[in-house]
């Protein structure tokens, strides 16, 4: 098994409830999921409004969830995106960051991830400034485990098109000058990688001077196009011998917190079974565990419609038929399918641009 399987709640779109998070942890902890990173893009107090404290009620919920995770044997962390701080890391920026770090320390978190992803990055001395920020954070937090998501967290040229061209030697400089006990997230050859291989991970390890923590963008289904599909199938393209080249493997979950546990369980199975892993068989076993026999059989029958066809290809008659079928089940996963059919999980381009 990978040294460290976990959940990285890092998607755009509607927020989960705290009970949904607890239920997910209870389901996945027995399968070896040992860490949970809370970093939803919709939590503005970790992103665009990061300089403001979380409202008291939300801070209390976060602290309670940290205690819950500890009791379940799961390391709980928070991902902070200090929005474009590297453009102005001055006295005011440091003072705001110090206040924020104090607030996060008070929650009882065990990991702090500084996330530089998904913001403009075509600034001079990018790596140098981010290294300076991380050194400063290290000196001003009591959290033991520090992690970072670089601005360029994949080979994928889409990042350069959207956020500006990556500086030459950005990743090698970051890897060479960052303290070696700071984890670095990486998504693979693509932002949503179809396959991740030991050969690729070896090259990334050489580049970063450490084994990366895989930020795996499956089964996440945020964004205008992906949110029209349910990502349910078992993991593929992640061979078990990747484990030797990873410091951890975190999955960015789907917007549906119960349904996402099905593929999550198959990933644990793929590491456990190695060359004996079969993704279809693993899906069937996981679906039965999470849903019970009848609902699992129904989901299996509708897999092509829900995952491959998606909302765009559903006619009114088929949609009504699915609503009638899943409305007959008393289960959180059936409720999630009904909500998806109604468009409750639709993520718009505007949401992605503003969260």
Residue pairs with C-beta under 8 A, 6 or more apart in sequence:
1 32
1 243
1 268
1 271
1 272
2 242
2 243
2 246
2 248
2 249
2 271
3 243
3 246
3 247
3 248
4 34
4 35
4 213
4 246
4 247
4 248
4 249
5 31
5 32
5 33
5 34
5 35
5 248
5 249
5 250
5 251
5 267
5 268
5 271
6 33
6 34
6 35
6 36
6 37
6 74
6 75
6 248
6 249
6 250
6 251
7 24
7 25
7 28
7 33
7 35
7 36
7 37
7 250
7 251
7 253
7 264
8 37
8 39
8 79
8 185
8 215
8 250
8 251
8 252
8 253
9 16
9 21
9 36
9 37
9 38
9 39
9 40
9 252
9 253
10 37
10 39
10 40
10 41
10 79
10 115
10 215
10 220
10 252
11 40
11 41
11 220
11 222
11 252
11 253
11 254
11 255
12 41
12 42
12 222
12 223
12 347
12 351
12 352
12 355
13 41
13 42
13 222
13 227
13 255
13 345
13 347
13 351
13 355
14 42
14 255
14 344
14 345
15 40
15 42
15 43
16 24
16 40
16 257
18 61
18 64
18 65
20 257
20 258
20 332
21 36
21 65
21 257
22 65
22 68
23 257
23 258
23 332
24 253
24 257
24 258
24 260
24 261
25 33
25 36
25 68
25 69
25 72
25 74
26 72
27 261
27 265
27 290
28 261
28 264
28 265
28 268
29 72
29 73
29 74
31 264
31 265
31 268
32 268
32 271
33 74
33 264
33 268
34 73
34 74
34 75
35 74
35 75
35 76
35 77
35 111
35 248
35 250
36 69
36 74
36 75
36 76
36 77
37 77
37 78
37 79
37 111
37 113
37 147
37 250
38 62
38 65
38 76
38 77
38 78
38 79
39 46
39 78
39 79
39 80
39 81
39 113
39 115
40 46
41 47
41 118
41 222
41 352
41 355
42 351
42 355
44 355
45 52
45 53
45 54
45 55
45 58
46 78
46 79
46 80
46 81
47 81
47 83
47 355
48 83
48 354
48 355
50 80
50 81
50 82
50 83
50 96
50 100
51 96
51 99
51 100
53 59
53 99
53 100
53 103
54 62
54 103
59 103
59 106
59 107
62 78
62 107
63 106
63 107
63 108
65 76
66 76
66 107
66 108
66 109
66 110
67 108
69 75
69 76
70 76
70 108
70 110
75 110
75 111
75 145
76 108
76 109
76 110
76 111
77 109
77 110
77 111
77 112
77 113
77 143
77 145
77 147
78 104
78 107
78 109
78 111
78 112
78 113
79 113
79 114
79 115
79 149
80 100
80 104
80 112
80 113
80 114
80 115
81 114
81 115
81 116
81 117
81 118
81 119
82 93
82 97
82 100
82 114
82 133
83 119
84 119
84 120
85 93
85 97
85 133
86 116
86 123
86 126
86 129
86 130
86 133
87 123
89 129
89 132
89 133
89 136
94 136
97 133
97 136
97 137
97 140
98 140
101 112
101 137
101 140
101 141
104 112
104 141
104 143
105 141
105 142
105 143
109 143
110 143
110 144
110 145
111 143
111 144
111 145
111 146
111 147
112 137
112 141
112 143
112 145
112 146
112 147
113 146
113 147
113 148
113 149
113 183
113 185
114 133
114 134
114 137
114 146
114 147
114 148
114 149
115 148
115 149
116 130
116 148
116 149
116 150
116 151
117 149
117 150
117 151
117 153
118 163
119 151
119 163
120 163
120 164
121 151
121 152
121 163
121 164
121 166
122 163
122 164
122 165
123 129
126 151
126 167
126 170
127 167
127 169
127 170
127 171
127 173
127 174
127 177
128 173
130 148
130 150
130 151
130 174
131 173
131 174
131 177
131 178
134 146
134 148
134 178
134 179
134 182
135 179
137 146
138 146
138 179
138 182
145 183
146 179
146 181
146 182
146 183
147 182
147 183
147 184
147 185
147 213
148 174
148 178
148 182
148 183
148 184
148 185
149 184
149 185
149 215
150 170
150 171
150 174
150 184
150 185
151 159
151 163
151 166
151 170
152 159
152 160
152 163
152 166
152 170
152 171
153 159
153 185
153 186
153 187
153 191
153 215
154 186
154 187
154 188
154 189
154 190
154 191
154 193
155 188
155 189
155 190
156 187
156 189
156 190
156 191
158 191
159 166
159 191
160 166
171 207
171 208
172 207
172 208
174 184
174 208
175 184
175 207
175 208
175 209
175 210
176 209
178 184
180 209
180 210
183 210
183 212
183 213
183 247
183 248
184 208
184 210
184 212
184 213
185 212
185 213
185 214
185 215
185 250
186 204
186 208
186 212
186 213
186 214
186 215
187 193
187 214
187 215
187 216
187 217
188 195
188 196
188 200
188 214
188 216
189 195
189 196
189 200
191 217
192 217
192 218
192 220
193 216
193 217
193 218
193 237
194 237
195 236
195 237
195 238
196 214
196 216
196 237
196 238
196 242
197 239
197 242
198 239
198 241
198 242
198 244
198 245
201 211
201 212
201 214
201 242
201 245
201 246
202 245
204 212
205 211
205 212
205 245
210 247
211 245
211 246
211 247
212 246
212 247
213 246
213 247
213 248
213 249
213 250
214 242
214 246
214 248
214 249
214 250
215 250
215 252
216 238
216 249
216 250
216 251
216 252
216 267
217 252
218 231
218 235
218 251
218 252
218 263
219 231
219 232
219 251
219 253
219 254
219 260
219 263
219 264
220 226
220 231
220 251
220 252
220 253
220 254
220 255
221 227
221 229
221 230
221 231
221 254
221 255
221 345
222 255
222 347
222 352
223 347
223 352
224 346
224 347
224 348
224 349
224 352
226 347
227 255
227 345
227 346
227 347
228 310
228 311
228 312
228 346
229 306
229 307
229 308
229 310
229 311
230 254
230 256
230 259
230 306
230 307
230 310
230 337
230 340
231 254
231 260
231 263
231 307
232 259
232 262
232 263
232 283
232 287
232 299
232 303
232 306
232 307
233 263
233 279
233 283
233 303
233 307
234 262
234 263
234 266
234 269
234 270
234 279
234 280
234 282
234 283
234 286
235 263
235 266
235 267
235 270
235 279
235 282
236 279
238 249
238 267
238 270
239 270
240 270
240 271
240 272
240 273
240 274
240 275
240 277
241 274
242 249
243 249
243 271
249 267
251 263
251 264
251 267
253 260
253 264
254 260
254 263
255 345
255 347
256 333
256 336
256 337
256 339
256 340
256 345
257 332
257 336
258 290
258 331
258 332
258 333
258 336
259 333
259 336
259 337
261 286
261 290
262 283
262 286
262 287
262 290
262 291
263 283
263 286
265 282
265 285
265 286
265 289
265 290
266 279
266 282
266 283
266 286
269 277
269 282
269 285
269 286
270 277
270 279
270 282
273 282
283 300
284 296
284 300
287 295
287 296
287 299
287 300
288 296
290 296
290 333
291 299
291 331
291 333
292 331
294 329
295 329
295 331
295 333
295 334
298 325
298 326
298 329
299 306
299 333
302 322
305 314
305 318
305 322
306 337
311 340
311 341
311 343
311 346
314 322
314 341
319 341
322 337
322 341
323 338
323 341
326 334
326 337
326 338
326 341
327 334
327 338
328 334
336 345
339 345
